[in-house]
């Protein structure tokens, strides 16, 4: 079997595990920037022990998810924003465990 054909077949057989940003879509690029900003501010607030500020950034993440779903009507972007919210909630739990130790 031809090496090139084998590589193409293998790549096609492996399904994508999660939706990806469409980097040719300006809305995805803009949302990606906002999501990165919210996540980094959230992490910095937790690192400084400012839980109320961190909660504000989690609220912003929820807002981004709602915009993606209801305003932009983009389910893939909504899924990505939802994943951001899950990640931020997981980080809060880790922060609380670390703070309690």
C-alpha positions in Angstrom: 0.0 0.0 0.0 1.2 3.5 -0.8 2.4 5.4 2.3 0.4 8.6 1.3 -2.8 6.6 0.9 -2.2 4.8 4.2 -1.8 8.2 6.0 -5.0 9.6 4.4 -7.0 6.5 5.3 -5.8 6.6 8.9 -6.6 10.3 9.3 -10.0 9.8 7.8 -10.8 6.9 10.1 -10.1 8.9 13.3 -13.1 11.0 14.2 -12.7 14.5 15.6 -13.1 14.2 19.4 -14.5 17.7 19.8 -15.6 20.6 17.7 -12.9 23.0 16.6 -12.8 26.8 16.1 -13.3 27.6 12.4 -10.4 30.0 12.0 -11.8 31.2 8.7 -14.9 32.5 10.5 -14.4 36.0 11.9 -17.0 35.3 14.7 -15.1 32.3 15.8 -11.8 34.3 15.9 -13.4 37.1 17.9 -15.0 34.7 20.3 -11.8 32.8 20.7 -10.1 36.0 21.8 -12.9 36.9 24.3 -12.8 33.4 25.7 -9.1 33.5 26.2 -9.3 36.8 27.9 -12.1 35.7 30.3 -10.3 32.5 31.2 -7.0 34.2 31.9 -8.7 36.9 34.0 -10.6 34.2 35.9 -7.4 32.3 36.6 -5.6 35.4 37.7 -8.5 36.4 40.1 -8.3 33.0 41.7 -4.6 33.1 42.0 -4.9 36.5 43.9 -7.7 35.0 46.1 -10.4 37.2 44.7 -13.3 34.8 44.5 -15.9 37.5 43.8 -14.0 38.7 40.8 -13.5 35.1 39.6 -17.3 34.6 39.9 -17.8 37.7 37.7 -15.6 36.2 35.0 -17.5 32.9 35.2 -20.7 34.9 34.6 -19.0 36.5 31.6 -18.3 33.0 30.3 -21.9 32.0 30.7 -22.8 35.2 28.8 -20.5 34.3 25.9 -22.2 30.9 25.7 -25.6 32.4 25.5 -24.5 34.9 22.8 -23.1 32.0 20.8 -26.3 30.0 21.1 -29.0 32.6 20.9 -27.6 35.6 19.1 -25.0 34.0 16.7 -27.1 30.7 16.4 -23.8 28.8 16.2 -24.1 25.5 18.1 -20.4 24.6 17.6 -19.4 27.9 19.2 -21.9 27.4 21.9 -20.4 24.0 22.7 -16.9 25.5 22.9 -18.1 28.3 25.2 -19.9 25.7 27.3 -16.6 23.8 27.6 -14.9 27.0 28.8 -17.5 27.3 31.5 -17.0 23.7 32.6 -13.2 24.3 32.7 -13.6 27.4 34.8 -15.9 25.6 37.3 -13.4 22.8 37.5 -10.6 25.3 38.2 -12.7 26.8 41.0 -13.1 23.4 42.7 -9.3 22.8 42.4 -8.6 26.3 43.9 -10.9 25.5 46.9 -9.3 22.2 47.5 -5.9 23.8 47.4 -7.0 26.7 49.7 -8.4 24.2 52.2 -5.2 22.2 52.4 
